[in-house]
Amino acid sequence: MLTGAGVSAESGLATFRGPDGLWEGRDPMELATPKAFDRDPETVWRFYAARRAAAAAALPNPGHRALVLLEEALEDRFLLVTQNVDGLHERAGNRRLVRLHGSLWRLRCTACGEEREDLDLETLPLCECGGRRRPGVVWFGEALPTKAVEHATAAANEADVVLVAGTSSMVYPAAGLPEIARRAGAHTVEINPERTDLSDRVHERIAGPSGTVLPALLDAAGLGAAR
């Protein structure tokens, strides 16, 4: 299972590329970079404080809850690979999960690299080593965490079925995982209201929001509703 920002958009969280993605009149893609943090760490920190506040106020939607039921049914045959950093999958109850883009709720020191989870993030913190802590997310221009990519790639190569929900399929290497799975013999399904770059490269496309489609698929499989 691969999920993107569209899954969380159904919980009211703005996507970077959506029409409601501006923050204080600024393009988030100009703030989510190492250069932006070096140049103006306070502004970038306020941006991520706003994102954390929005994520904390949001609730998992039926799409999130459907994936919890799917994990419970499939157990170790299930893996959720997500590009989302908001923590809604974890709050819904998913545990077999790989975060490709990190988490809003983790911090990383720009000096020593130490990383930790922290829920008290009102002010820009300093590390014990004296370095500045930054959000523990993957910014534009940065490489994804190696272990997460390796885990996700191995799962794609071993999968029988791969569902792709709520992602624009524009950001690599995540966007390449369905193709890896297809070449390895998996049946690939895209779930998205809009067509994407992936639409012509999957076996099946289901047009609709994940919060509607995923519960319906579980109902059809006899795995219970997740409304």
QUIPE-V38871 format. One record per pair of residues at least 24 apart in sequence whose ideal C-beta (glycine too) atoms are under 10 Angstrom apart, sorted by the first residue. I is the first residue (numbers start at 1). GAP is how many residues later the second one is. Records with the same first field share a line. If there is no record, write none. Layout:
BEGIN
I=GAP  GAP
END
This chain:
BEGIN
1=66  69  70  73  77  78  79  80  81  88  93  95  96  154  158  160  161  162  163  164  190  213
2=77  78  79  80  81  96  98  150  153  154  160  161  162  163  164  165  167  172  173  175  176  179  186  188  196
3=60  61  64  77  78  79  80  81  85  86  91  94  160  161  162  163  164  171  188  207  211
4=78  79  80  96  97  160  161  162  163  164  165  166  167  170  171  188  192  206
5=77  78  79  80  81  96  161  162  163  166
6=57  78  159  160  161  162  185  186  187  188  190  203  204  205
7=53  54  56  57  60  75  76  77  79  81  82  158  159  160  184  202  203  204  207
8=46  47  50  52  53  55  56  74  75  76  77  78  79  80  81  158  202
9=52  157  184  200  201  202
10=48  50  51  52  53  54  78  156  199  200  201  202
11=43  44  46  47  48  49  50  51  52  53  75  77  81  200
12=42  43  45  46  47  49
13=38  41  42  44  45  71  73  75
14=37  40
15=69  151  152  153
16=124  152  155
17=151  153  154
18=150
23=24  25  27  28
24=26
28=112
29=110  111
30=110
31=108  109
32=69  103  105  106  107  108  109  110
33=106  107  108  109
34=76  100  105  106  107  108
35=104  105  106
36=103  104
37=73  95  97  98  102
38=72  94  96
41=69  83  91  92  93
42=81  82
44=80  90  91  95
45=76  77  78  79  80  87  88  89  90
46=78
47=88
48=37  56  73  76  86  87  88  89
49=55  72  73  74  75  86
51=34  35  53  84  86
52=33  34  35  52  53  67  69  70  83
53=51  68  69
54=32  50
55=29  30  31  32  33  36  48  49  50
56=30  31  35  48  49  63
58=28  29  30  33
59=29  32  33
60=26  27  28  29  30  31  32  33  34  151  166
61=27  31  148  149  150  151  153  154  165  166
62=30  147  148  149  150  151  152  153  154  156  163  164  165
63=25  26  29  102  103  128  146  147  148  149  150  151  152  163
64=24  25  26  27  28  29  30  146  147  150  162
65=27  28  29  146  149  150  153  160  161  162
66=26  99  144  145  146  147  148  149  150  151  152  153  157  158  159  160  161
67=25  26  27  30  96  98  143  147  151  159
68=24  25  26  27  158
69=24  145  146  149  152  154  155  156  157
70=24  93  144  147  148  151  153  154  156
71=24  25  26
72=151  152
73=145  148  149  150  151
74=87  149
77=81  82  83  84
78=77  81
79=72  73  75  76  77  79  80  83
80=72  75  83
81=67  68  70  71  72  74  75  81  83  93  96
82=70  83  84  85  92
83=55  61  83  84  85  88  91  92
84=82  83
85=50  51  52  53
92=134
96=59
98=47  49  50  51  52  53  54  57
99=37  38  39  45  46  49  53
100=38  44  45  48  49  51  52  71  73  74  77
101=35  36  37  38  41  43  44  47  70  73
102=33  34  35  36  37  40  42  43  46
103=32  33  34
104=31  32  33
105=30  31  32
106=27  28  29  30  31
107=25  26  27  28  29
108=24  25  26  27  28  29
109=24  25  27
110=24
138=33
140=31
143=30
144=27  28  29  30
148=26
149=24  25  28
152=25  28
153=24  27  28
154=26
155=25  26  31
156=24  25  26  27  28  30  32
157=24  26  27  28  29
158=26  27  28
159=25  26  27  28  29
160=24  25  26  27
161=25  26  27  28  42  43
162=24  25  26  27  28  40  41
163=24  25  26  27  28  39  41  43  47  50  51  54
164=24  25  26  27  28  32  34  35  38  41  46
165=24  25  26  27  41  43  44  45  46  48  49
166=24  25  26  27  43  44  45  47  48
167=24  25  29  31  43
168=24  26  28  29  30
169=26  27  28  29  30  32  33
170=26  27  28
178=24  25
189=24  28
191=26
END
